[in-house]
């Protein structure tokens, strides 16, 4: 904790000194070498927001320098400045593939796979001619969409050699979906069986005990006092209400199970994009 605090103070002091130095140069041309080294230092330290600000300054003074522009997009990507990236892309006269690539990865990181797909189909459509990353992007998006068969077909068609992607396809394919209709029907026939089917064991046991217990109390009172037993009707009504709720709960349990499995594969694929394509 103390080391982090000292590091923060040192960095703040460095930023102050650097800003003071720049102020004295406002009327002249900045030292691009020192500026870019400082920006790179910030980026390497994981201070992406500060790095983006420094690269923004470099881009302002040297708009024709593609290296600075690319570094700015990369810093914006890791800083989560997705709106800045979109605005800059619209201002550029040509759709640079490397810049669009950074924006694409930023869209993935910000959970916007639909927009990423549109970008891939339009601005990055010719990217496959110069980089096999295009086909990895294509397969990865199909996995995120849950279309594992199409992902496998695409991977085989374009001979994409990537074990991590292959493992993601296998993970998604082996995640069997639970039928919501079947879960509801099972619980309608045998209370709580649909929840067991959806692997919602805790709620399944609770529902089974509660429905069975109230149904037994209802039967016991009807058996003792006949059809006019108030307790029999009360317990029977409670039991029937939970019986209907358990059917609906079984449907929702299957839905949660499917969503959980989908989210697991989705998050793993998102992590694949963020860790595999660092440049």
N, C-alpha and C positions, 0 to 999 in steps of 0.2 A: 504494500500500500504506500509506504514511504517512498520507495523507489519510483513508483508511478507518479507520485506527486512531484518529486524532484525533476523527473523527466518532463512533466507537463510545464513546470516553471521554466526549465531550460529552453524548451521549444517556444514558449510564449515570449521569452526574452529574445530568442533568435528571430522570431517573426517581427518583433518590435524593431530590432536593429535593421532588419532587411527592409521593412516598410519605411523607416527613416532614411535609409540609403536611397530608396527609390524616389522619395519625395524630393530629394535634392537633384534628381535627374529628370524631373518632369518636363523640362524644356528641351531635353536632348533625347538621344536614342539609348535605350536601356542595354545593359550588358546581357545579351541573350544567352551566352554560355553559362554565366553564373546563375542567371534566372532559371534556366532549364535544369541545372544541377540541383538547385534548391527545390524546385518542383518535384524532381525525381526523388530527392531525399524524403520529402513529405509523403510521396506516394508509397515508397518502400516501407515507411513507418506505419502505413495503414491510415494515414490522415488524408483520405481521399478528397474530402470537401475542401481542405486547404490547398491541396495539390491542384484541384480543378480551378481554384481561384487564380493560382499562379500561372497555370497554363492558359487561362482565359486572358491574362495580361499579355502573355507571349503571342497568343493568337491575334490579339488586337494590334500589336505592333508589327507582327510578321504574318499577315493573313495568307500569304502565298506559300508559307512553309508547311507542307503537308505533314511533316513529322510532328510539329507542334499541335496541329489540328487533330491528328490521330491520338496523340497523347492526351489532349483535352477530352476527347470523346471517351477514351478509356477511363480517365479519372472520373468523368461524369457517370459512367456506367457503374463503377464501384461505389460511388457516392450516392447513387440512386437518383441522380438528377435527370430523370427520364424526360421531363418536359423541356429542359434546356436542349437536350439532344434533338428532340423532334423539331424544335424551333430552328435550330441551326441547320438541320438537314434541308428544311424548306427554303432557307436563304441561299444555300449553295447552288451554283449554276448547274452542276452535274451531280448525279447520284453516285458518289464514290462508294465502291463496293466495300472497302475496308471500314469506312465510317458507318455504312448501313449494317455491316456485320456487328459492330459494337452496339448499335441501336437494337438490333435483333436480340442479342444476348441480354441487353438491359430489359427488354420486353419480357423475356422468359423469366428473368430474375424478379420481375414485378408482377408475376402471375397474369400475363396478358398473352397467352398462347395464340388466341385468335388473330390479334394484330400481328404477332410474329409470323403467323402463317401467311397473312396477306403480304407482308414485307418480303417473305421468302419467295412468294409467287410472282412478285412484281420487281422490286428493286434488286433482289438477289437472284433473279431467275437465271442469269448468265454466269453466276458465280461458280457453278459446277464445272465450267470449262477451265477454270484456273485453280480450283481447290476442291478436294474431296470432302472438305468440311460441309459443303452444301448438302451432300447426301446424308451425312451424319445428322445434320439439322433436320432434314426431312424425316428420317427414321425416328429421331427423338421426339418430334412433334406428334407423330402417329402414336408413339407409346404413351405420351402425355394425354392423348385423346382417348386412350383405351382401345385403340384399333391395333391389336398386337399381330393379327394375321397379316394385315396390310404392311405393318412395319417389317415383319419377317420377309415378306415377298419383295419389298423395296430393297431391303438389305442384300438379299440374294441376287436381285436383278442388277444392281449396280456394284456388286462385289465389294461391299463395305466391310473392311476388316477392322472390327472393333469389339473386343471381348466384353467390355463394359456394357456396350449397347446390347449385345447378344444376351447378356445376363439379365438385363432389364426386360427384354422381351420374354425370356423364360419366366421371370418373376411374375410378369403380368399375365402370361398364359396360364400359369399354375394357380392363379388366384381365382378359384371358381366362384361364380356369382350364385347367390341364393335367390330362389324365386319367391317374390313377395306373395304371389297368389297361392303358391303351395304352402307357404308358412301360415297364411290365414286359414286355408282349408284344413290343415293339420290341427290347428288349435280349435277349429270349429268342431272337429270330430273328437279329438282328445285334448282337453284343455292343457295349455302350456307346451304341447309337443312342438308347435311351430317355433316357439322361443328356443327350445332345445336344438331344433334344426338350424336356427340362425345363430347358435352358439351364445345365446344370451342366458347363460346358465343361472346366474344369480336371480334375475327377475323371473325366470322360468320356475325355479323352486318356490319362490315367494308366492307367485300367482297360483301355482298348483296347490300349495298348502292352504292359501286363503280361500280359493274357490271350493276346494274339497271340504274345508272346515265349515264354511257357511252353508254349503249344500247339505252336509251331514246334520248340522243344527236344524235346518229347515225340515229335513226328513224326520228327525227325531220328534219335533213338535207336532208335525202333521200326524205322525204315527200314534202319538199320545192323545192329541185332542181333536183330531179329524180335520176336515177341510176348513173349519171355521177358526182354526188356530191363528191368532194375530202374529205370534212369534214365528210361526211357520212361513207366513207370507212375508214378514219383514226380512228374515234371513234368506228366504228364497229370492226376494227382490235384489238384495245385496249381492247374492251369489250370481244371479243372472246378469246384473250390471257389470260385475267384474269379469264374467264370462265373455260378454260382448267386448269389453275393454281389452281383454287379453287377446282376442282375435285381431283387433286393430294394433295392439302392441306388438304382436308377432310380425305383422306386415312391416311396421316401423323398424323392428329389430333386424329384419332381413335387409331393409334399406340402409340401416346404419352399418351393417356388416359389409355390404357392397361398397359403401362410401369409404369406409375405413381402409379396405383393401386397395381401392382406387387411389386414395390419398397417399397411401404408402408408396405405391409405384410412381405416382406423380411427383412426390417429394424427392424420391431417389433419382428420377430423371432430371428434375430441376437442379439437384446437387451435381449431377453429371455435367450439365451445361456450365455451371458456375465454377467447377473445379478443373474440368478438362480443357476449357478454352480460356486460358488466362491472358493470352496475348491480344 
